Amino acid sequence: MRIGIFVHSQTGNTYGVALKLKEQLTANGHTVDLERLNIPDAVQPGTAVTFAALPDFQKYDALVFGAPVQGFSLSPGMTSFLQQVGPIEGKKTVCLMTQHFPYPWMGGNRAIGQMKTLCESKGATPCATAIVNWKNKRREQQIANGIARICASL
Ligand SMILES: Cc1cc2nc3c(=O)[nH]c(=O)nc-3n(C[C@H](O)[C@H](O)[C@H](O)COP(=O)(O)O)c2cc1C
């Protein structure tokens, strides 16, 4: 499968997880593109980010969207991106989230729900989701489990 991973990562955490995911998907025989979206820091909630160019999803069989929790919500940058991209129906879709706090109920579940709703508004129902809690003692296990779950779904 050809898979596109599109990530908003302000400080590098989500991008680091996405790199590991790319590595594993590639080892599983997929062709993977990983793009870190160009989003300015400190975008205020509710503020739209304008993208110079939006990716062409036509060439992908599956899409992975990754972003941080910001202000107990999906980052405004990824929110803008998913609002502006074209339809994604017919493609396997995955949502990946990282957050500072140690448990998903501390904003991660809410943010990933917002990401799923945006994907659904573009015609795709996510087949897997993963949340990595940066301050959780079992973070590395969370990353490994999330990657395994995502790989199994694609
Ligand atoms: C403006 C801002 C708001 C944030 N709000 C939250 C939050 O509400 N809950 C949380 O757990 N982490 C929050 N964080 C921390 C990030 O979600 C966390 O560090 C994440 O892993 C960063 O991912 P990144 O390095 O890919 O940007 C916030 C970070 C920033 C910069």
The ligand as an ORCA input file, in Angstrom:
! r2SCAN-3c Opt
* xyz 0 1
  C       0.126     25.638     23.123
  C       0.208     24.261     23.728
  C      -0.867     23.749     24.418
  C      -0.791     22.463     24.975
  N      -1.890     21.955     25.625
  C      -1.838     20.700     26.142
  C      -2.979     20.128     26.779
  O      -4.045     20.725     26.884
  N      -2.876     18.859     27.270
  C      -1.723     18.123     27.174
  O      -1.692     16.983     27.647
  N      -0.634     18.643     26.551
  C      -0.678     19.898     26.029
  N       0.430     20.412     25.385
  C       1.632     19.584     25.280
  C       1.682     18.831     23.956
  O       0.447     18.241     23.607
  C       2.711     17.676     24.051
  O       3.937     18.148     24.525
  C       2.877     17.017     22.706
  O       3.494     15.764     22.841
  C       3.693     17.903     21.775
  O       3.770     17.307     20.540
  P       4.711     17.932     19.407
  O       6.117     17.925     19.973
  O       4.567     17.013     18.255
  O       4.239     19.320     19.127
  C       0.382     21.692     24.844
  C       1.466     22.219     24.135
  C       1.391     23.491     23.592
  C       2.575     24.044     22.826
*
